[in-house]
Structure formats: structure tokens, C-alpha cells
Amino acid sequence: MPVTAESLGIDRLSVAERLALIEEIWNGLPEQVEPSDLPEWQREIISRRRAEAEARPGIGRPWRDVLGDS
């Protein structure tokens, strides 16, 4: 049986409860993910984006720098 919002009872939660659940799930994710934990399509996107970034150095800004501007 697939895991769905309905099978877990999430569809019966209020918006506030769902947001709290999202935060719990988000906070429970590891800081680092092993490449083997990602589906192939995500590894392909990451590989493509990394190659684009290396081909055009200086075009973007590191995420930490962007977060530091706020």
C-alpha cells in the first residue's frame, strides 16, 4: 500500500497542524545526503548544474552568501 496523506491521516489535520508536521519532517532530514540516497533523475540534474557552474565560474553566488544578505 503506498504512503499517502490519506493513509497517514494527514488529510484530516488542520493547516496549522500540517505546517507543524512539515517543519518536523524538514528538521528531521540529515544535513548531508549520500548520492546513493538520491534517485537517478536528481543525480543527473545535480551533475548538469555542477557542470554548468564549473563552465561559467563567477556567474552565480554561493547560497550562504545569498542568505547572509538578508
mmJSON file of the N, C-alpha and C atoms, coordinates in Angstrom:
{"data_MODEL":{"atom_site":{
"group_PDB":["ATOM","ATOM","ATOM","ATOM","ATOM","ATOM","ATOM","ATOM","ATOM","ATOM","ATOM","ATOM","ATOM","ATOM","ATOM","ATOM","ATOM","ATOM","ATOM","ATOM","ATOM","ATOM","ATOM","ATOM","ATOM","ATOM","ATOM","ATOM","ATOM","ATOM","ATOM","ATOM","ATOM","ATOM","ATOM","ATOM","ATOM","ATOM","ATOM","ATOM","ATOM","ATOM","ATOM","ATOM","ATOM","ATOM","ATOM","ATOM","ATOM","ATOM","ATOM","ATOM","ATOM","ATOM","ATOM","ATOM","ATOM","ATOM","ATOM","ATOM","ATOM","ATOM","ATOM","ATOM","ATOM","ATOM","ATOM","ATOM","ATOM","ATOM","ATOM","ATOM","ATOM","ATOM","ATOM","ATOM","ATOM","ATOM","ATOM","ATOM","ATOM","ATOM","ATOM","ATOM","ATOM","ATOM","ATOM","ATOM","ATOM","ATOM","ATOM","ATOM","ATOM","ATOM","ATOM","ATOM","ATOM","ATOM","ATOM","ATOM","ATOM","ATOM","ATOM","ATOM","ATOM","ATOM","ATOM","ATOM","ATOM","ATOM","ATOM","ATOM","ATOM","ATOM","ATOM","ATOM","ATOM","ATOM","ATOM","ATOM","ATOM","ATOM","ATOM","ATOM","ATOM","ATOM","ATOM","ATOM","ATOM","ATOM","ATOM","ATOM","ATOM","ATOM","ATOM","ATOM","ATOM","ATOM","ATOM","ATOM","ATOM","ATOM","ATOM","ATOM","ATOM","ATOM","ATOM","ATOM","ATOM","ATOM","ATOM","ATOM","ATOM","ATOM","ATOM","ATOM","ATOM","ATOM","ATOM","ATOM","ATOM","ATOM","ATOM","ATOM","ATOM","ATOM","ATOM","ATOM","ATOM","ATOM","ATOM","ATOM","ATOM","ATOM","ATOM","ATOM","ATOM","ATOM","ATOM","ATOM","ATOM","ATOM","ATOM","ATOM","ATOM","ATOM","ATOM","ATOM","ATOM","ATOM","ATOM","ATOM","ATOM","ATOM","ATOM","ATOM","ATOM","ATOM","ATOM","ATOM","ATOM","ATOM","ATOM","ATOM","ATOM","ATOM","ATOM","ATOM","ATOM","ATOM"],
"id":[1,2,3,4,5,6,7,8,9,10,11,12,13,14,15,16,17,18,19,20,21,22,23,24,25,26,27,28,29,30,31,32,33,34,35,36,37,38,39,40,41,42,43,44,45,46,47,48,49,50,51,52,53,54,55,56,57,58,59,60,61,62,63,64,65,66,67,68,69,70,71,72,73,74,75,76,77,78,79,80,81,82,83,84,85,86,87,88,89,90,91,92,93,94,95,96,97,98,99,100,101,102,103,104,105,106,107,108,109,110,111,112,113,114,115,116,117,118,119,120,121,122,123,124,125,126,127,128,129,130,131,132,133,134,135,136,137,138,139,140,141,142,143,144,145,146,147,148,149,150,151,152,153,154,155,156,157,158,159,160,161,162,163,164,165,166,167,168,169,170,171,172,173,174,175,176,177,178,179,180,181,182,183,184,185,186,187,188,189,190,191,192,193,194,195,196,197,198,199,200,201,202,203,204,205,206,207,208,209,210],
"type_symbol":["N","C","C","N","C","C","N","C","C","N","C","C","N","C","C","N","C","C","N","C","C","N","C","C","N","C","C","N","C","C","N","C","C","N","C","C","N","C","C","N","C","C","N","C","C","N","C","C","N","C","C","N","C","C","N","C","C","N","C","C","N","C","C","N","C","C","N","C","C","N","C","C","N","C","C","N","C","C","N","C","C","N","C","C","N","C","C","N","C","C","N","C","C","N","C","C","N","C","C","N","C","C","N","C","C","N","C","C","N","C","C","N","C","C","N","C","C","N","C","C","N","C","C","N","C","C","N","C","C","N","C","C","N","C","C","N","C","C","N","C","C","N","C","C","N","C","C","N","C","C","N","C","C","N","C","C","N","C","C","N","C","C","N","C","C","N","C","C","N","C","C","N","C","C","N","C","C","N","C","C","N","C","C","N","C","C","N","C","C","N","C","C","N","C","C","N","C","C","N","C","C","N","C","C","N","C","C","N","C","C"],
"label_atom_id":["N","CA","C","N","CA","C","N","CA","C","N","CA","C","N","CA","C","N","CA","C","N","CA","C","N","CA","C","N","CA","C","N","CA","C","N","CA","C","N","CA","C","N","CA","C","N","CA","C","N","CA","C","N","CA","C","N","CA","C","N","CA","C","N","CA","C","N","CA","C","N","CA","C","N","CA","C","N","CA","C","N","CA","C","N","CA","C","N","CA","C","N","CA","C","N","CA","C","N","CA","C","N","CA","C","N","CA","C","N","CA","C","N","CA","C","N","CA","C","N","CA","C","N","CA","C","N","CA","C","N","CA","C","N","CA","C","N","CA","C","N","CA","C","N","CA","C","N","CA","C","N","CA","C","N","CA","C","N","CA","C","N","CA","C","N","CA","C","N","CA","C","N","CA","C","N","CA","C","N","CA","C","N","CA","C","N","CA","C","N","CA","C","N","CA","C","N","CA","C","N","CA","C","N","CA","C","N","CA","C","N","CA","C","N","CA","C","N","CA","C","N","CA","C","N","CA","C","N","CA","C","N","CA","C","N","CA","C","N","CA","C","N","CA","C"],
"label_alt_id":[null,null,null,null,null,null,null,null,null,null,null,null,null,null,null,null,null,null,null,null,null,null,null,null,null,null,null,null,null,null,null,null,null,null,null,null,null,null,null,null,null,null,null,null,null,null,null,null,null,null,null,null,null,null,null,null,null,null,null,null,null,null,null,null,null,null,null,null,null,null,null,null,null,null,null,null,null,null,null,null,null,null,null,null,null,null,null,null,null,null,null,null,null,null,null,null,null,null,null,null,null,null,null,null,null,null,null,null,null,null,null,null,null,null,null,null,null,null,null,null,null,null,null,null,null,null,null,null,null,null,null,null,null,null,null,null,null,null,null,null,null,null,null,null,null,null,null,null,null,null,null,null,null,null,null,null,null,null,null,null,null,null,null,null,null,null,null,null,null,null,null,null,null,null,null,null,null,null,null,null,null,null,null,null,null,null,null,null,null,null,null,null,null,null,null,null,null,null,null,null,null,null,null,null,null,null,null,null,null,null],
"label_comp_id":["MET","MET","MET","PRO","PRO","PRO","VAL","VAL","VAL","THR","THR","THR","ALA","ALA","ALA","GLU","GLU","GLU","SER","SER","SER","LEU","LEU","LEU","GLY","GLY","GLY","ILE","ILE","ILE","ASP","ASP","ASP","ARG","ARG","ARG","LEU","LEU","LEU","SER","SER","SER","VAL","VAL","VAL","ALA","ALA","ALA","GLU","GLU","GLU","ARG","ARG","ARG","LEU","LEU","LEU","ALA","ALA","ALA","LEU","LEU","LEU","ILE","ILE","ILE","GLU","GLU","GLU","GLU","GLU","GLU","ILE","ILE","ILE","TRP","TRP","TRP","ASN","ASN","ASN","GLY","GLY","GLY","LEU","LEU","LEU","PRO","PRO","PRO","GLU","GLU","GLU","GLN","GLN","GLN","VAL","VAL","VAL","GLU","GLU","GLU","PRO","PRO","PRO","SER","SER","SER","ASP","ASP","ASP","LEU","LEU","LEU","PRO","PRO","PRO","GLU","GLU","GLU","TRP","TRP","TRP","GLN","GLN","GLN","ARG","ARG","ARG","GLU","GLU","GLU","ILE","ILE","ILE","ILE","ILE","ILE","SER","SER","SER","ARG","ARG","ARG","ARG","ARG","ARG","ARG","ARG","ARG","ALA","ALA","ALA","GLU","GLU","GLU","ALA","ALA","ALA","GLU","GLU","GLU","ALA","ALA","ALA","ARG","ARG","ARG","PRO","PRO","PRO","GLY","GLY","GLY","ILE","ILE","ILE","GLY","GLY","GLY","ARG","ARG","ARG","PRO","PRO","PRO","TRP","TRP","TRP","ARG","ARG","ARG","ASP","ASP","ASP","VAL","VAL","VAL","LEU","LEU","LEU","GLY","GLY","GLY","ASP","ASP","ASP","SER","SER","SER"],
"label_asym_id":["A","A","A","A","A","A","A","A","A","A","A","A","A","A","A","A","A","A","A","A","A","A","A","A","A","A","A","A","A","A","A","A","A","A","A","A","A","A","A","A","A","A","A","A","A","A","A","A","A","A","A","A","A","A","A","A","A","A","A","A","A","A","A","A","A","A","A","A","A","A","A","A","A","A","A","A","A","A","A","A","A","A","A","A","A","A","A","A","A","A","A","A","A","A","A","A","A","A","A","A","A","A","A","A","A","A","A","A","A","A","A","A","A","A","A","A","A","A","A","A","A","A","A","A","A","A","A","A","A","A","A","A","A","A","A","A","A","A","A","A","A","A","A","A","A","A","A","A","A","A","A","A","A","A","A","A","A","A","A","A","A","A","A","A","A","A","A","A","A","A","A","A","A","A","A","A","A","A","A","A","A","A","A","A","A","A","A","A","A","A","A","A","A","A","A","A","A","A","A","A","A","A","A","A","A","A","A","A","A","A"],
"label_entity_id":["1","1","1","1","1","1","1","1","1","1","1","1","1","1","1","1","1","1","1","1","1","1","1","1","1","1","1","1","1","1","1","1","1","1","1","1","1","1","1","1","1","1","1","1","1","1","1","1","1","1","1","1","1","1","1","1","1","1","1","1","1","1","1","1","1","1","1","1","1","1","1","1","1","1","1","1","1","1","1","1","1","1","1","1","1","1","1","1","1","1","1","1","1","1","1","1","1","1","1","1","1","1","1","1","1","1","1","1","1","1","1","1","1","1","1","1","1","1","1","1","1","1","1","1","1","1","1","1","1","1","1","1","1","1","1","1","1","1","1","1","1","1","1","1","1","1","1","1","1","1","1","1","1","1","1","1","1","1","1","1","1","1","1","1","1","1","1","1","1","1","1","1","1","1","1","1","1","1","1","1","1","1","1","1","1","1","1","1","1","1","1","1","1","1","1","1","1","1","1","1","1","1","1","1","1","1","1","1","1","1"],
"label_seq_id":[1,1,1,2,2,2,3,3,3,4,4,4,5,5,5,6,6,6,7,7,7,8,8,8,9,9,9,10,10,10,11,11,11,12,12,12,13,13,13,14,14,14,15,15,15,16,16,16,17,17,17,18,18,18,19,19,19,20,20,20,21,21,21,22,22,22,23,23,23,24,24,24,25,25,25,26,26,26,27,27,27,28,28,28,29,29,29,30,30,30,31,31,31,32,32,32,33,33,33,34,34,34,35,35,35,36,36,36,37,37,37,38,38,38,39,39,39,40,40,40,41,41,41,42,42,42,43,43,43,44,44,44,45,45,45,46,46,46,47,47,47,48,48,48,49,49,49,50,50,50,51,51,51,52,52,52,53,53,53,54,54,54,55,55,55,56,56,56,57,57,57,58,58,58,59,59,59,60,60,60,61,61,61,62,62,62,63,63,63,64,64,64,65,65,65,66,66,66,67,67,67,68,68,68,69,69,69,70,70,70],
"pdbx_PDB_ins_code":[null,null,null,null,null,null,null,null,null,null,null,null,null,null,null,null,null,null,null,null,null,null,null,null,null,null,null,null,null,null,null,null,null,null,null,null,null,null,null,null,null,null,null,null,null,null,null,null,null,null,null,null,null,null,null,null,null,null,null,null,null,null,null,null,null,null,null,null,null,null,null,null,null,null,null,null,null,null,null,null,null,null,null,null,null,null,null,null,null,null,null,null,null,null,null,null,null,null,null,null,null,null,null,null,null,null,null,null,null,null,null,null,null,null,null,null,null,null,null,null,null,null,null,null,null,null,null,null,null,null,null,null,null,null,null,null,null,null,null,null,null,null,null,null,null,null,null,null,null,null,null,null,null,null,null,null,null,null,null,null,null,null,null,null,null,null,null,null,null,null,null,null,null,null,null,null,null,null,null,null,null,null,null,null,null,null,null,null,null,null,null,null,null,null,null,null,null,null,null,null,null,null,null,null,null,null,null,null,null,null],
"Cartn_x":[0.849,0.0,0.895,0.679,1.506,1.197,2.208,2.035,1.413,0.269,-0.42,-0.851,-1.227,-1.733,-2.963,-3.773,-4.994,-4.673,-3.742,-3.425,-2.765,-2.103,-1.465,-2.367,-3.518,-4.438,-4.075,-3.111,-2.674,-3.78,-4.614,-5.706,-6.707,-6.683,-7.61,-7.01,-5.747,-5.091,-5.476,-5.439,-5.664,-4.43,-4.559,-3.426,-2.272,-2.555,-1.501,-0.809,-1.592,-1.011,-0.158,-0.606,0.171,1.488,1.433,2.665,3.633,3.11,3.957,4.575,3.806,4.313,5.411,5.199,6.221,7.512,7.401,8.586,9.286,8.518,9.094,9.847,9.242,9.882,11.147,11.042,12.192,13.342,13.045,14.086,14.689,13.965,14.453,15.331,15.457,16.297,17.768,18.63,20.061,20.67,21.763,22.476,23.068,23.588,24.227,23.462,23.354,22.677,23.691,23.744,24.625,24.054,24.919,24.426,23.554,23.872,23.084,21.662,21.418,20.075,19.176,19.762,19.004,18.597,17.425,17.057,17.962,18.08,18.962,18.637,17.348,16.994,17.512,17.566,18.099,19.618,20.29,21.746,22.09,21.278,21.518,21.381,20.372,20.177,21.342,21.755,22.879,24.144,24.377,25.563,25.549,24.391,24.265,24.498,23.903,24.061,25.491,26.135,27.536,28.403,28.168,28.939,28.706,27.467,27.171,27.886,27.907,28.565,30.07,30.647,32.088,32.454,31.564,31.819,31.707,30.966,30.751,31.042,32.298,32.61,32.29,31.826,31.527,30.142,29.375,28.054,27.034,27.223,26.27,26.934,26.17,26.679,26.382,27.299,27.035,25.788,25.047,23.811,24.067,25.184,25.497,25.636,26.211,26.328,24.968,24.093,22.756,22.011,22.081,21.406,21.973,23.254,23.881,23.467,22.888,22.469,21.181,20.444,19.145,19.271],
"Cartn_y":[-1.18,0.0,1.243,2.142,3.349,4.281,5.028,6.007,7.258,7.663,8.862,9.699,10.934,11.806,11.18,10.545,9.92,8.705,7.87,6.666,6.993,8.143,8.562,9.461,9.83,10.707,12.178,12.504,13.899,14.774,14.204,14.972,15.461,14.877,15.295,16.352,16.712,17.716,19.118,20.046,21.453,21.977,23.138,23.748,23.959,24.463,24.695,23.384,22.321,21.019,20.478,20.683,20.231,20.985,22.301,23.09,22.648,22.344,21.849,20.507,19.656,18.361,18.54,19.455,19.74,20.173,21.039,21.513,20.357,19.466,18.29,17.423,17.19,16.368,17.054,18.35,19.106,19.058,19.302,19.308,17.925,16.89,15.53,15.041,15.834,15.429,15.61,14.733,14.857,16.061,16.58,17.706,17.284,16.092,15.57,14.339,14.207,13.057,12.337,11.039,10.235,10.204,10.303,10.246,9.017,7.913,6.699,6.817,7.811,8.029,8.796,9.375,10.179,9.34,9.618,8.927,9.383,8.555,8.843,10.185,10.538,11.788,12.996,12.898,14.011,14.101,12.953,12.952,13.558,13.276,13.848,15.37,15.887,17.341,17.981,17.389,17.934,17.93,16.853,16.751,17.827,18.022,19.031,20.438,20.723,22.048,22.3,21.254,21.397,21.698,20.978,21.217,22.638,23.12,24.49,25.508,25.275,26.195,26.218,25.049,24.991,25.615,25.524,26.1,27.62,28.159,29.613,30.121,30.052,30.496,31.983,32.321,33.711,34.157,33.32,33.723,33.77,32.943,32.891,33.266,33.106,33.376,32.166,31.849,30.734,31.021,29.975,30.106,30.746,30.407,31.002,32.515,32.997,34.435,35.081,34.437,34.977,35.061,34.009,34.013,35.086,35.392,36.383,37.805,38.027,39.378,39.834,38.923,39.324,39.902],
"Cartn_z":[0.0,0.0,0.0,-0.944,-0.99,0.179,0.574,1.632,1.019,1.543,1.055,2.245,1.98,3.035,3.684,2.855,3.372,4.237,3.783,4.557,5.885,5.974,7.223,8.071,7.522,8.247,8.165,7.327,7.21,6.64,5.811,5.202,6.235,7.431,8.49,9.424,9.202,10.04,9.575,10.503,10.143,9.405,8.821,8.125,9.094,10.266,11.263,11.639,11.793,12.129,10.98,9.76,8.596,8.505,8.742,8.709,9.808,10.98,12.067,11.685,11.031,10.58,9.529,8.599,7.586,8.261,9.258,9.976,10.684,11.302,11.967,10.966,9.815,8.788,8.286,7.985,7.476,8.478,9.75,10.778,10.998,10.613,10.777,9.636,8.58,7.456,7.811,7.303,7.601,6.884,7.449,6.824,5.48,5.419,4.213,3.736,2.439,1.847,0.966,1.092,0.249,-1.172,-2.164,-3.55,-3.818,-3.179,-3.404,-2.862,-1.986,-1.449,-2.416,-3.456,-4.415,-5.613,-6.18,-7.416,-8.563,-9.552,-10.687,-11.338,-11.473,-12.141,-11.367,-10.029,-9.251,-9.397,-9.431,-9.632,-10.989,-12.005,-13.333,-13.319,-12.637,-12.54,-11.809,-10.704,-9.935,-10.771,-11.482,-12.335,-13.417,-14.05,-15.095,-14.527,-13.378,-12.778,-12.327,-11.798,-11.389,-12.606,-13.714,-14.942,-15.459,-15.415,-15.848,-14.972,-13.673,-12.741,-12.981,-13.233,-13.481,-14.823,-15.8,-17.122,-17.107,-16.141,-16.073,-14.667,-14.224,-12.863,-12.684,-11.521,-11.212,-11.638,-12.331,-12.812,-11.682,-10.686,-9.576,-8.263,-7.201,-5.857,-4.978,-4.084,-3.168,-2.322,-2.038,-1.282,0.077,0.703,2.013,1.916,0.798,0.602,0.415,-0.338,-0.573,0.76,1.557,2.858,3.778,3.659,4.507,4.186,2.989,2.573,3.238,3.846,4.395,5.769],
"occupancy":[1.0,1.0,1.0,1.0,1.0,1.0,1.0,1.0,1.0,1.0,1.0,1.0,1.0,1.0,1.0,1.0,1.0,1.0,1.0,1.0,1.0,1.0,1.0,1.0,1.0,1.0,1.0,1.0,1.0,1.0,1.0,1.0,1.0,1.0,1.0,1.0,1.0,1.0,1.0,1.0,1.0,1.0,1.0,1.0,1.0,1.0,1.0,1.0,1.0,1.0,1.0,1.0,1.0,1.0,1.0,1.0,1.0,1.0,1.0,1.0,1.0,1.0,1.0,1.0,1.0,1.0,1.0,1.0,1.0,1.0,1.0,1.0,1.0,1.0,1.0,1.0,1.0,1.0,1.0,1.0,1.0,1.0,1.0,1.0,1.0,1.0,1.0,1.0,1.0,1.0,1.0,1.0,1.0,1.0,1.0,1.0,1.0,1.0,1.0,1.0,1.0,1.0,1.0,1.0,1.0,1.0,1.0,1.0,1.0,1.0,1.0,1.0,1.0,1.0,1.0,1.0,1.0,1.0,1.0,1.0,1.0,1.0,1.0,1.0,1.0,1.0,1.0,1.0,1.0,1.0,1.0,1.0,1.0,1.0,1.0,1.0,1.0,1.0,1.0,1.0,1.0,1.0,1.0,1.0,1.0,1.0,1.0,1.0,1.0,1.0,1.0,1.0,1.0,1.0,1.0,1.0,1.0,1.0,1.0,1.0,1.0,1.0,1.0,1.0,1.0,1.0,1.0,1.0,1.0,1.0,1.0,1.0,1.0,1.0,1.0,1.0,1.0,1.0,1.0,1.0,1.0,1.0,1.0,1.0,1.0,1.0,1.0,1.0,1.0,1.0,1.0,1.0,1.0,1.0,1.0,1.0,1.0,1.0,1.0,1.0,1.0,1.0,1.0,1.0,1.0,1.0,1.0,1.0,1.0,1.0],
"B_iso_or_equiv":[0.0,0.0,0.0,0.0,0.0,0.0,0.0,0.0,0.0,0.0,0.0,0.0,0.0,0.0,0.0,0.0,0.0,0.0,0.0,0.0,0.0,0.0,0.0,0.0,0.0,0.0,0.0,0.0,0.0,0.0,0.0,0.0,0.0,0.0,0.0,0.0,0.0,0.0,0.0,0.0,0.0,0.0,0.0,0.0,0.0,0.0,0.0,0.0,0.0,0.0,0.0,0.0,0.0,0.0,0.0,0.0,0.0,0.0,0.0,0.0,0.0,0.0,0.0,0.0,0.0,0.0,0.0,0.0,0.0,0.0,0.0,0.0,0.0,0.0,0.0,0.0,0.0,0.0,0.0,0.0,0.0,0.0,0.0,0.0,0.0,0.0,0.0,0.0,0.0,0.0,0.0,0.0,0.0,0.0,0.0,0.0,0.0,0.0,0.0,0.0,0.0,0.0,0.0,0.0,0.0,0.0,0.0,0.0,0.0,0.0,0.0,0.0,0.0,0.0,0.0,0.0,0.0,0.0,0.0,0.0,0.0,0.0,0.0,0.0,0.0,0.0,0.0,0.0,0.0,0.0,0.0,0.0,0.0,0.0,0.0,0.0,0.0,0.0,0.0,0.0,0.0,0.0,0.0,0.0,0.0,0.0,0.0,0.0,0.0,0.0,0.0,0.0,0.0,0.0,0.0,0.0,0.0,0.0,0.0,0.0,0.0,0.0,0.0,0.0,0.0,0.0,0.0,0.0,0.0,0.0,0.0,0.0,0.0,0.0,0.0,0.0,0.0,0.0,0.0,0.0,0.0,0.0,0.0,0.0,0.0,0.0,0.0,0.0,0.0,0.0,0.0,0.0,0.0,0.0,0.0,0.0,0.0,0.0,0.0,0.0,0.0,0.0,0.0,0.0,0.0,0.0,0.0,0.0,0.0,0.0],
"pdbx_formal_charge":[null,null,null,null,null,null,null,null,null,null,null,null,null,null,null,null,null,null,null,null,null,null,null,null,null,null,null,null,null,null,null,null,null,null,null,null,null,null,null,null,null,null,null,null,null,null,null,null,null,null,null,null,null,null,null,null,null,null,null,null,null,null,null,null,null,null,null,null,null,null,null,null,null,null,null,null,null,null,null,null,null,null,null,null,null,null,null,null,null,null,null,null,null,null,null,null,null,null,null,null,null,null,null,null,null,null,null,null,null,null,null,null,null,null,null,null,null,null,null,null,null,null,null,null,null,null,null,null,null,null,null,null,null,null,null,null,null,null,null,null,null,null,null,null,null,null,null,null,null,null,null,null,null,null,null,null,null,null,null,null,null,null,null,null,null,null,null,null,null,null,null,null,null,null,null,null,null,null,null,null,null,null,null,null,null,null,null,null,null,null,null,null,null,null,null,null,null,null,null,null,null,null,null,null,null,null,null,null,null,null],
"auth_seq_id":[1,1,1,2,2,2,3,3,3,4,4,4,5,5,5,6,6,6,7,7,7,8,8,8,9,9,9,10,10,10,11,11,11,12,12,12,13,13,13,14,14,14,15,15,15,16,16,16,17,17,17,18,18,18,19,19,19,20,20,20,21,21,21,22,22,22,23,23,23,24,24,24,25,25,25,26,26,26,27,27,27,28,28,28,29,29,29,30,30,30,31,31,31,32,32,32,33,33,33,34,34,34,35,35,35,36,36,36,37,37,37,38,38,38,39,39,39,40,40,40,41,41,41,42,42,42,43,43,43,44,44,44,45,45,45,46,46,46,47,47,47,48,48,48,49,49,49,50,50,50,51,51,51,52,52,52,53,53,53,54,54,54,55,55,55,56,56,56,57,57,57,58,58,58,59,59,59,60,60,60,61,61,61,62,62,62,63,63,63,64,64,64,65,65,65,66,66,66,67,67,67,68,68,68,69,69,69,70,70,70],
"auth_comp_id":["MET","MET","MET","PRO","PRO","PRO","VAL","VAL","VAL","THR","THR","THR","ALA","ALA","ALA","GLU","GLU","GLU","SER","SER","SER","LEU","LEU","LEU","GLY","GLY","GLY","ILE","ILE","ILE","ASP","ASP","ASP","ARG","ARG","ARG","LEU","LEU","LEU","SER","SER","SER","VAL","VAL","VAL","ALA","ALA","ALA","GLU","GLU","GLU","ARG","ARG","ARG","LEU","LEU","LEU","ALA","ALA","ALA","LEU","LEU","LEU","ILE","ILE","ILE","GLU","GLU","GLU","GLU","GLU","GLU","ILE","ILE","ILE","TRP","TRP","TRP","ASN","ASN","ASN","GLY","GLY","GLY","LEU","LEU","LEU","PRO","PRO","PRO","GLU","GLU","GLU","GLN","GLN","GLN","VAL","VAL","VAL","GLU","GLU","GLU","PRO","PRO","PRO","SER","SER","SER","ASP","ASP","ASP","LEU","LEU","LEU","PRO","PRO","PRO","GLU","GLU","GLU","TRP","TRP","TRP","GLN","GLN","GLN","ARG","ARG","ARG","GLU","GLU","GLU","ILE","ILE","ILE","ILE","ILE","ILE","SER","SER","SER","ARG","ARG","ARG","ARG","ARG","ARG","ARG","ARG","ARG","ALA","ALA","ALA","GLU","GLU","GLU","ALA","ALA","ALA","GLU","GLU","GLU","ALA","ALA","ALA","ARG","ARG","ARG","PRO","PRO","PRO","GLY","GLY","GLY","ILE","ILE","ILE","GLY","GLY","GLY","ARG","ARG","ARG","PRO","PRO","PRO","TRP","TRP","TRP","ARG","ARG","ARG","ASP","ASP","ASP","VAL","VAL","VAL","LEU","LEU","LEU","GLY","GLY","GLY","ASP","ASP","ASP","SER","SER","SER"],
"auth_asym_id":["A","A","A","A","A","A","A","A","A","A","A","A","A","A","A","A","A","A","A","A","A","A","A","A","A","A","A","A","A","A","A","A","A","A","A","A","A","A","A","A","A","A","A","A","A","A","A","A","A","A","A","A","A","A","A","A","A","A","A","A","A","A","A","A","A","A","A","A","A","A","A","A","A","A","A","A","A","A","A","A","A","A","A","A","A","A","A","A","A","A","A","A","A","A","A","A","A","A","A","A","A","A","A","A","A","A","A","A","A","A","A","A","A","A","A","A","A","A","A","A","A","A","A","A","A","A","A","A","A","A","A","A","A","A","A","A","A","A","A","A","A","A","A","A","A","A","A","A","A","A","A","A","A","A","A","A","A","A","A","A","A","A","A","A","A","A","A","A","A","A","A","A","A","A","A","A","A","A","A","A","A","A","A","A","A","A","A","A","A","A","A","A","A","A","A","A","A","A","A","A","A","A","A","A","A","A","A","A","A","A"],
"auth_atom_id":["N","CA","C","N","CA","C","N","CA","C","N","CA","C","N","CA","C","N","CA","C","N","CA","C","N","CA","C","N","CA","C","N","CA","C","N","CA","C","N","CA","C","N","CA","C","N","CA","C","N","CA","C","N","CA","C","N","CA","C","N","CA","C","N","CA","C","N","CA","C","N","CA","C","N","CA","C","N","CA","C","N","CA","C","N","CA","C","N","CA","C","N","CA","C","N","CA","C","N","CA","C","N","CA","C","N","CA","C","N","CA","C","N","CA","C","N","CA","C","N","CA","C","N","CA","C","N","CA","C","N","CA","C","N","CA","C","N","CA","C","N","CA","C","N","CA","C","N","CA","C","N","CA","C","N","CA","C","N","CA","C","N","CA","C","N","CA","C","N","CA","C","N","CA","C","N","CA","C","N","CA","C","N","CA","C","N","CA","C","N","CA","C","N","CA","C","N","CA","C","N","CA","C","N","CA","C","N","CA","C","N","CA","C","N","CA","C","N","CA","C","N","CA","C","N","CA","C","N","CA","C","N","CA","C","N","CA","C","N","CA","C","N","CA","C"],
"pdbx_PDB_model_num":[1,1,1,1,1,1,1,1,1,1,1,1,1,1,1,1,1,1,1,1,1,1,1,1,1,1,1,1,1,1,1,1,1,1,1,1,1,1,1,1,1,1,1,1,1,1,1,1,1,1,1,1,1,1,1,1,1,1,1,1,1,1,1,1,1,1,1,1,1,1,1,1,1,1,1,1,1,1,1,1,1,1,1,1,1,1,1,1,1,1,1,1,1,1,1,1,1,1,1,1,1,1,1,1,1,1,1,1,1,1,1,1,1,1,1,1,1,1,1,1,1,1,1,1,1,1,1,1,1,1,1,1,1,1,1,1,1,1,1,1,1,1,1,1,1,1,1,1,1,1,1,1,1,1,1,1,1,1,1,1,1,1,1,1,1,1,1,1,1,1,1,1,1,1,1,1,1,1,1,1,1,1,1,1,1,1,1,1,1,1,1,1,1,1,1,1,1,1,1,1,1,1,1,1,1,1,1,1,1,1]
}}}
